[in-house]
Amino acid sequence: MTDKAAVVCIIPSRWESSRFPGKPLADLCGKPMIQHVYERVLRSAAVTIAAVATDDTRIFDAVAAFGGRAVMTSALHRSGTDRIAEAVRKLDVPVADDAIVVNIQGDQPTFAPSQIDEVVGPLLADPGIPMSTLIYRIRREEEITDPNAVKVVCDRNGFALYFSRATIPYVRDRGLAADRYKHHGIYAYRRHFLETFTRLPEGRLEKLEALEQLRALEHGYRIRVVETPDDSVEVDTPQELERVRRLLSGEAVP
């Protein structure tokens, strides 16, 4: 790696959502939600290029309207990572480049810009690591059993063993306790590994759990995890949008 690897930050954003159609453009304190995410990305000193990757002209036009960069991508992608790979190609980031590509979810309008530095850290430190992601120790009891809060277990060296919507680890014996961690949908990939990832067949576990990161684990690739001190609300419903609105206005605590 060079001393100053380019950090390309892509925000995948789709209109369709079973529980909250059009959520990227939902009003959040006077701005569309996607604008909050984009502006937070720009607050990271590590980011060289930032763009929204979308398959919908309404989102594309909204990003252009607030002065952001957007890239139109296919509506047929299997996952957000596949969408990001197309966007990076359209931005002419060479596969041979030492760039790091960061995936920031478009439905996390309260993520901390410092989390970008956290997630790229392992890739900058160790050229043998293909991808990394963030985890957060669960503090809200209801998230332990919530399938929308994806749990993760790791090995002693900080690499993911498994991600699941189920409660893991399961504590069998009374008197024992476990810290549990949820996955933040923030990833960093080496540019060349992003191409490798998109060529991998869909994994059986990936399909069962509907978790794209399992594709990498099923095919034998390691994912370095970094514990972040900052939580980030994922907006999947109008009710969660209201919670974020209260957080941003100071009416509620995380």
C-alpha positions in Angstrom: 0.0 0.0 0.0 1.1 3.6 -0.6 1.3 6.1 2.3 -1.9 7.8 1.0 -4.3 5.3 -0.6 -7.3 6.7 -2.2 -10.5 6.1 -0.2 -13.6 6.0 -2.4 -16.8 6.1 -0.5 -20.0 4.9 -2.2 -23.5 5.1 -0.7 -25.8 2.6 -2.3 -29.4 3.9 -2.4 -32.6 2.2 -3.7 -36.1 3.5 -3.9 -37.7 0.1 -3.4 -38.2 -1.1 0.2 -40.8 -3.6 1.5 -41.3 -1.6 4.7 -40.5 1.9 3.7 -40.5 2.7 -0.1 -38.7 5.9 -1.0 -37.0 6.2 2.3 -33.8 7.8 0.8 -35.8 10.9 0.1 -37.9 10.9 3.3 -37.7 14.3 4.9 -35.4 14.4 7.9 -35.2 17.8 9.6 -35.7 19.6 6.3 -33.4 17.5 4.2 -33.8 14.2 2.4 -32.2 11.4 4.4 -29.7 10.6 1.7 -28.3 14.2 2.0 -27.6 13.7 5.7 -25.6 10.6 4.9 -23.7 12.2 2.1 -22.8 15.3 4.1 -21.5 13.1 6.9 -19.3 11.2 4.5 -17.7 14.5 3.3 -16.8 15.3 6.9 -14.3 12.5 6.9 -10.8 13.7 6.0 -9.9 10.3 4.7 -12.4 10.3 1.8 -11.0 11.1 -1.6 -14.2 10.5 -3.7 -17.8 10.3 -2.5 -20.8 9.3 -4.6 -24.3 7.9 -4.3 -25.0 4.7 -6.4 -28.6 4.4 -7.3 -31.0 2.8 -9.9 -33.7 5.5 -9.5 -33.8 8.8 -11.3 -35.6 10.4 -8.4 -32.7 9.7 -6.1 -30.2 10.7 -8.8 -31.9 14.0 -9.3 -32.3 14.7 -5.6 -28.5 14.2 -5.0 -27.7 16.4 -7.9 -30.1 19.1 -6.5 -28.1 19.4 -3.3 -24.8 19.4 -5.1 -23.8 15.8 -4.6 -22.3 13.3 -7.0 -24.5 10.4 -8.1 -24.0 7.4 -10.4 -26.8 5.5 -12.2 -26.5 1.7 -11.8 -28.4 -1.3 -12.9 -31.6 -2.3 -11.1 -30.6 -6.0 -11.3 -27.8 -6.2 -8.7 -27.9 -9.0 -6.1 -26.6 -6.8 -3.3 -25.4 -3.3 -2.4 -21.8 -4.5 -2.9 -22.5 -5.4 -6.5 -24.0 -2.0 -7.0 -21.0 -0.4 -5.5 -18.7 -2.3 -7.8 -20.5 -1.0 -10.9 -20.3 2.6 -9.5 -16.6 2.3 -8.9 -16.1 1.1 -12.5 -18.1 4.1 -13.8 -15.9 6.4 -11.7 -12.8 4.9 -13.5 -11.1 3.6 -10.4 -8.7 1.0 -11.8 -8.7 -2.5 -10.5 -4.9 -2.4 -10.2 -5.1 0.7 -8.0 -4.4 0.5 -4.3 -7.7 2.3 -3.6 -9.9 1.3 -0.7 -13.6 1.3 -1.4 -16.0 2.1 1.5 -19.6 1.2 1.6 -21.8 3.5 3.7 -25.4 2.5 3.9 -27.8 5.2 2.8 -30.2 4.5 5.6 -27.8 5.3 8.4 -28.1 9.1 8.7 -26.5 9.3 12.2 -23.3 7.4 11.5 -20.1 9.1 12.8 -17.7 10.3 10.1 -14.8 8.9 12.3 -16.2 5.4 11.6 -14.8 5.7 8.0 -11.3 6.1 9.5 -12.0 3.1 11.9 -13.1 0.8 9.1 -10.2 1.5 6.7 -7.6 1.3 9.4 -7.0 -2.5 9.2 -6.6 -2.4 5.4 -4.1 0.5 5.7 -2.1 -1.5 8.3 -2.2 -4.9 6.7 -2.1 -5.4 2.9 -3.2 -9.1 3.4 -6.7 -8.2 4.6 -9.3 -8.1 1.8 -12.2 -6.4 3.6 -13.3 -5.0 7.0 -16.4 -3.9 8.8 -17.6 -2.4 12.0 -19.3 -3.9 15.0 -20.9 -2.4 18.1 -21.5 -3.9 21.5 -25.2 -4.3 22.0 -26.6 -2.1 24.9 -30.3 -2.1 24.0 -31.8 -5.3 25.3 -34.4 -5.5 22.5 -31.7 -5.7 19.8 -30.5 -9.1 21.1 -33.5 -10.9 19.7 -34.3 -8.4 16.9 -33.6 -10.0 13.5 -33.0 -6.6 12.0 -30.0 -6.2 14.3 -27.5 -8.5 12.7 -25.3 -10.2 15.3 -21.7 -11.3 14.8 -19.2 -13.6 16.5 -15.4 -13.2 16.0 -12.2 -15.2 16.6 -9.4 -14.2 18.9 -7.7 -12.2 16.2 -10.6 -10.0 15.4 -11.9 -11.8 12.3 -15.6 -12.6 11.8 -16.6 -16.2 12.3 -20.3 -15.7 11.5 -23.0 -13.2 11.0 -26.7 -14.0 11.8 -30.1 -12.5 12.4 -30.4 -15.0 15.2 -29.1 -14.4 18.7 -25.5 -15.5 18.8 -23.7 -16.7 20.8 -26.4 -18.7 22.5 -25.7 -19.0 26.2 -26.8 -22.5 27.3 -25.8 -22.6 31.0 -27.1 -20.4 33.8 -24.5 -18.3 35.5 -22.7 -17.6 32.2 -23.0 -14.3 30.3 -21.8 -13.0 26.9 -21.2 -9.7 25.4 -23.1 -9.6 22.1 -22.2 -7.4 19.1 -24.3 -6.2 16.2 -23.0 -5.5 12.8 -22.9 -2.0 11.4 -23.4 -1.9 7.6 -20.2 -0.1 6.9 -17.6 -2.0 4.9 -14.2 -1.3 3.4 -12.8 -3.4 0.5 -9.6 -3.4 -1.5 -10.4 -2.4 -5.0 -9.3 -5.7 -6.5 -11.2 -7.7 -3.9 -14.4 -5.9 -4.8 -14.2 -7.4 -8.3 -13.5 -10.8 -6.8 -16.5 -10.6 -4.5 -18.9 -9.7 -7.3 -17.8 -12.8 -9.3 -18.4 -15.2 -6.4 -21.6 -17.3 -6.6 -24.3 -16.5 -4.1 -23.7 -18.5 -0.9 -26.2 -20.8 0.6 -26.0 -19.1 4.0 -26.1 -15.7 2.3 -29.4 -16.7 0.7 -30.9 -18.1 3.9 -30.0 -15.2 6.2 -30.2 -12.5 3.4 -26.8 -11.2 4.5 -24.3 -10.5 1.7 -21.2 -10.6 3.9 -21.7 -14.3 4.4 -20.8 -14.7 0.7 -17.2 -13.8 1.5 -17.0 -16.1 4.5 -18.6 -19.0 2.7 -15.9 -18.7 0.0 -13.1 -18.7 2.5 -12.3 -14.9 2.6 -11.6 -13.2 5.9 -13.4 -10.2 7.2 -11.6 -8.1 9.8 -14.0 -6.5 12.3 -13.4 -3.3 14.3 -15.4 -2.4 17.4 -16.7 1.1 17.1 -17.8 3.2 20.2 -20.5 4.8 18.1 -23.9 3.3 17.5 -25.9 4.2 14.3 -29.6 3.8 13.7 -30.6 2.0 10.6 -33.9 3.5 9.2 -36.0 0.6 8.0 -39.4 1.9 8.9 -41.2 5.3 9.3 -41.1 4.7 13.1 -37.3 4.5 13.0 -37.1 7.7 10.9 -39.1 9.4 13.7 -36.6 8.1 16.3 -33.7 9.6 14.2 -35.6 12.8 13.9 -35.8 13.1 17.7 -32.1 12.2 18.0 -31.0 14.9 15.5 -33.2 17.5 17.2 -31.9 16.6 20.7 -35.2 15.3 21.9 -34.0 11.7 22.5 -30.8 9.9 23.4 -29.4 6.9 21.5 
